[in-house]
Amino acid sequence: MRKLLFGLFALTLALGTAVAQEKKEEPKKEEKKPDAPAPAAAVTSDFFPLTKGSKWTYTMGSAEVVVEVTAVEKDGAAKLETKHAGKTVASETIQVKADGVYRTKVNDTPIDGGVKILGLKDGKPTKGDKWDVAAKVAAAEIKGSFETKDAGKAEKIGGKDYTDVAYVEGPKFTIAGTDTAVKYWFAPKFGVIKLAYTISGTESTPLELKSFEAGK
């Protein structure tokens, strides 16, 4: 169970202690606020399908983890809930933008600056693409960099063959003072098909996609 929770925190790129901090509410003001601007048009990508109801089942050794899109905003921001043994243990918000796929919230707490987990150029990952991450969740800082080490490759993961896979590596992250390394494998029409991570020098069992059900 301890390794499983580490995997879930790596999946959301934040530590549980950071996202559990309560945020103080600001006093409500009586004056009328200006109308909020209309949300930007949603951007989509085959490399992270975000239709409501889409569901990923991952294995982590003998354990299973289910991730499901439970809500999608007009701007395309999608809430994903992670469940283990039928209980929701974490949530995150993922949004596709013109330049990549971003994690914008974890457990309903906004990520200041966002964390881009996949770079896109003309809608596709590009080998050699690099970007830095400097974000904050509550009081916890997230710093590091990613690189798309390969794109358009074939991979066999979880006993299944995938094509046009993008492999993204974040070899040196600091998350709330903890050294973390993350590796992602993305496939079109499936999203994240594998996640491997190391926390404080300890490599944990990777998450591998067992099945995917597209929402309707």
C-alpha positions in Angstrom: 0.0 0.0 0.0 2.8 2.4 0.8 4.3 1.9 -2.7 0.9 2.3 -4.2 0.4 5.7 -2.5 3.8 6.8 -3.6 2.8 6.0 -7.2 -0.4 8.0 -6.9 1.5 11.0 -5.6 4.0 10.7 -8.5 1.1 10.4 -10.9 -0.3 13.8 -9.7 3.2 15.3 -9.2 2.6 16.5 -5.7 3.0 15.2 -2.2 -0.1 14.4 -0.1 1.1 16.6 2.7 1.2 19.6 0.4 -2.2 19.2 -1.1 -3.8 18.5 2.3 -3.1 21.9 3.6 -6.2 24.0 4.1 -6.6 27.3 2.3 -8.1 30.3 4.1 -11.1 31.8 2.4 -11.0 35.5 1.7 -13.8 37.6 3.1 -16.7 37.9 0.6 -17.2 41.4 -0.8 -20.6 42.9 -1.3 -19.8 44.9 -4.4 -20.8 43.4 -7.7 -18.0 41.8 -9.6 -17.6 42.3 -13.4 -18.7 39.4 -15.6 -16.1 36.8 -16.0 -14.7 36.5 -19.6 -16.0 33.6 -21.7 -13.9 30.5 -21.4 -11.4 29.8 -24.2 -12.3 27.2 -26.7 -11.3 23.7 -25.6 -8.2 22.2 -27.2 -8.0 18.4 -27.5 -5.3 15.8 -28.1 -5.3 12.1 -29.0 -2.3 11.8 -26.7 -4.6 12.5 -23.7 -8.3 11.7 -24.4 -10.4 13.6 -21.9 -14.0 12.8 -22.7 -16.2 12.5 -19.7 -16.5 8.9 -18.6 -13.1 7.9 -20.0 -11.6 5.3 -17.7 -8.0 3.9 -17.4 -7.2 0.8 -15.4 -3.6 0.5 -14.3 -1.7 -2.3 -12.7 1.1 -1.6 -10.2 2.5 -5.1 -9.4 -0.5 -7.0 -8.0 -2.5 -3.8 -7.3 -5.0 -2.1 -9.6 -5.7 1.6 -9.9 -8.6 3.1 -11.8 -8.5 6.7 -13.1 -11.8 8.2 -14.5 -12.7 11.5 -16.1 -15.7 12.6 -13.9 -16.2 16.2 -15.2 -15.1 18.4 -18.1 -15.4 22.2 -18.2 -16.2 24.2 -21.3 -12.5 25.2 -21.6 -11.6 21.5 -21.8 -10.2 21.2 -18.2 -11.0 17.7 -17.0 -11.2 16.3 -13.5 -9.8 12.9 -13.1 -10.4 10.8 -10.0 -8.1 8.0 -9.0 -9.6 5.0 -7.2 -8.1 2.1 -5.4 -10.2 -0.8 -4.0 -13.3 1.3 -5.0 -12.3 4.3 -2.9 -11.3 7.7 -4.3 -7.7 8.4 -3.1 -6.7 11.3 -5.2 -7.9 13.7 -8.0 -6.3 16.0 -10.5 -7.3 18.3 -13.3 -5.7 17.9 -16.7 -6.1 20.4 -19.5 -4.8 20.3 -23.1 -3.4 23.6 -24.4 -1.9 24.5 -27.7 1.7 23.8 -26.5 1.0 20.7 -24.5 -0.9 18.7 -21.8 -0.9 20.4 -18.4 -1.8 19.3 -14.8 -3.6 22.3 -13.3 -5.0 21.1 -10.0 -4.3 18.3 -7.6 -7.0 17.3 -5.1 -8.9 20.4 -6.1 -6.0 22.7 -5.2 -4.8 24.8 -8.1 -1.2 24.3 -9.3 0.3 27.8 -9.6 2.0 27.9 -13.0 0.7 24.5 -13.9 2.9 21.4 -14.7 3.2 20.6 -18.4 3.7 16.8 -18.6 3.7 16.5 -22.4 4.9 19.0 -25.0 3.0 19.4 -28.3 4.0 21.0 -31.5 1.2 21.1 -34.2 -0.7 18.7 -32.0 2.1 16.1 -31.7 5.0 15.3 -29.4 8.5 16.0 -30.9 11.6 14.2 -30.1 14.1 16.5 -28.4 11.5 18.9 -27.1 12.5 20.3 -23.7 10.8 22.5 -21.1 11.2 23.7 -17.5 8.7 23.4 -14.7 8.4 26.0 -11.9 5.1 25.6 -10.1 3.6 25.6 -6.6 0.9 23.6 -4.9 -0.2 25.4 -1.7 3.2 26.0 0.0 5.0 23.2 -1.9 7.3 24.1 -4.8 7.7 21.9 -7.8 10.8 22.5 -9.9 12.4 20.5 -12.6 12.5 19.9 -16.4 11.1 17.5 -18.9 12.4 16.2 -22.3 10.6 14.2 -24.9 13.3 11.6 -25.4 11.6 9.7 -28.2 8.4 10.0 -30.3 6.7 7.8 -32.9 8.1 4.6 -31.5 6.5 1.2 -30.9 6.3 -0.2 -27.4 4.9 -3.3 -25.7 3.4 -2.4 -22.3 1.2 -4.5 -20.2 1.2 -7.2 -22.8 -0.2 -4.9 -25.5 1.5 -3.3 -28.5 1.3 0.5 -29.0 2.5 2.6 -31.9 3.5 6.3 -32.1 4.5 6.3 -28.5 6.0 9.4 -26.9 8.5 8.8 -24.1 9.0 11.8 -21.7 11.6 11.9 -19.0 11.9 14.2 -16.0 15.1 13.0 -14.4 15.5 15.6 -11.6 12.5 17.1 -9.9 12.2 18.6 -6.5 8.7 18.3 -5.1 8.1 19.9 -1.7 11.8 19.3 -0.9 11.7 15.7 -2.1 13.9 14.5 -4.9 11.8 12.8 -7.6 12.3 11.4 -11.1 9.4 10.7 -13.4 9.1 8.9 -16.7 6.0 8.9 -18.9 4.9 6.9 -21.9 2.0 8.4 -23.9 0.1 6.7 -26.8 -2.5 8.3 -29.1 -6.1 7.4 -28.2 -4.9 6.0 -24.8 -3.0 8.8 -23.0 -0.6 7.7 -20.3 0.2 4.0 -20.9 3.0 3.8 -18.4 4.5 5.8 -15.5 7.8 5.0 -13.7 9.1 7.1 -10.9 11.8 7.3 -8.3 11.3 9.1 -4.9 14.3 9.9 -2.7 16.4 7.5 -4.6 14.0 4.6 -4.3 12.6 3.2 -7.5 9.0 2.0 -7.2 7.0 -0.5 -9.2 5.7 1.3 -12.4 2.1 1.9 -13.3 1.1 0.1 -16.6 -2.1 0.4 -18.5 -4.2 -2.7 -18.4 -7.3 -1.3 -20.2 -8.9 1.9 -21.4 -12.5 2.7 -22.0 -13.3 5.8 -24.0 -16.1 8.1 -22.7 -19.1 8.9 -24.8 
